[in-house]
């Protein structure tokens, strides 16, 4: 699977934080640095494995930490909040 952002979701930087929103919704989604990188890589070109590799390169990940599970959990959250096209 190569996750893809829905085209109607907007990103705005507010006080140094990345916020996802849609014009007609009241909900906003504030991303931490890891979720922000995952979001940026949801471009339809990167697989989950690609995203995991980028997380490992971009952050200090403790030995034995299950990055794949973290990526999957974040993607599942994006899907549940209807931010990704599936």
C-alpha positions as CSV (number, residue, x, y, z in Angstrom):
1,X,0.0,0.0,0.0
2,X,1.2,3.5,-0.9
3,X,-0.9,5.8,1.2
4,X,-2.2,9.0,-0.4
5,X,-3.4,12.2,1.3
6,X,-7.0,13.3,0.4
7,X,-6.8,16.4,-1.8
8,X,-9.2,18.4,0.3
9,X,-7.1,18.2,3.5
10,X,-5.1,21.3,4.2
11,X,-2.0,21.8,6.3
12,X,-1.4,25.0,8.2
13,X,1.6,25.8,10.5
14,X,0.3,27.4,13.7
15,X,2.8,28.3,16.4
16,X,5.3,25.9,14.9
17,X,2.8,23.0,14.9
18,X,1.4,21.3,11.8
19,X,-2.4,21.3,11.8
20,X,-4.5,19.3,9.3
21,X,-8.0,20.5,8.5
22,X,-10.8,20.6,5.9
23,X,-12.6,23.8,5.1
24,X,-16.1,22.4,5.9
25,X,-15.1,20.6,9.1
26,X,-14.7,21.9,12.6
27,X,-12.1,19.3,13.6
28,X,-8.4,20.0,13.4
29,X,-5.6,17.4,13.8
30,X,-2.3,18.6,15.3
31,X,0.7,16.5,14.3
32,X,3.8,15.8,16.2
33,X,7.1,15.7,14.3
34,X,6.9,12.0,13.5
35,X,3.3,12.2,12.3
36,X,4.1,15.2,10.3
37,X,6.9,13.3,8.4
38,X,4.6,10.4,7.9
39,X,1.9,12.7,6.6
40,X,4.3,14.3,4.1
41,X,5.3,10.9,2.8
42,X,1.7,9.9,2.2
43,X,2.1,11.1,-1.4
44,X,1.1,7.9,-3.2
45,X,4.8,7.2,-4.0
46,X,6.1,5.9,-0.7
47,X,5.2,2.5,0.7
48,X,4.8,1.8,4.4
49,X,8.3,0.3,4.3
50,X,9.7,3.5,2.7
51,X,8.1,5.5,5.4
52,X,9.6,3.3,8.1
53,X,13.0,3.8,6.6
54,X,12.6,7.6,6.5
55,X,11.5,7.6,10.2
56,X,14.6,5.6,11.2
57,X,16.9,8.0,9.2
58,X,15.2,11.1,10.5
59,X,14.9,10.3,14.2
60,X,16.9,8.6,16.9
61,X,15.1,5.3,17.2
62,X,16.0,3.0,20.1
63,X,17.3,-0.4,19.2
64,X,14.5,-2.9,19.0
65,X,11.7,-0.3,18.7
66,X,8.9,-1.4,16.4
67,X,8.8,1.5,14.0
68,X,6.7,-0.4,11.5
69,X,3.9,-0.7,14.2
70,X,4.2,3.0,14.9
71,X,3.8,3.8,11.2
72,X,0.9,1.4,10.8
73,X,-0.8,2.9,13.9
74,X,-0.4,6.5,12.5
75,X,-1.7,5.5,9.1
76,X,-4.7,3.7,10.7
77,X,-5.4,6.9,12.6
78,X,-5.2,9.0,9.4
79,X,-7.6,6.5,7.7
80,X,-10.0,6.5,10.7
81,X,-10.1,10.3,10.6
82,X,-10.7,10.1,6.8
83,X,-7.6,12.0,5.9
84,X,-6.2,9.4,3.5
85,X,-7.6,8.0,0.3
86,X,-8.0,4.3,0.5
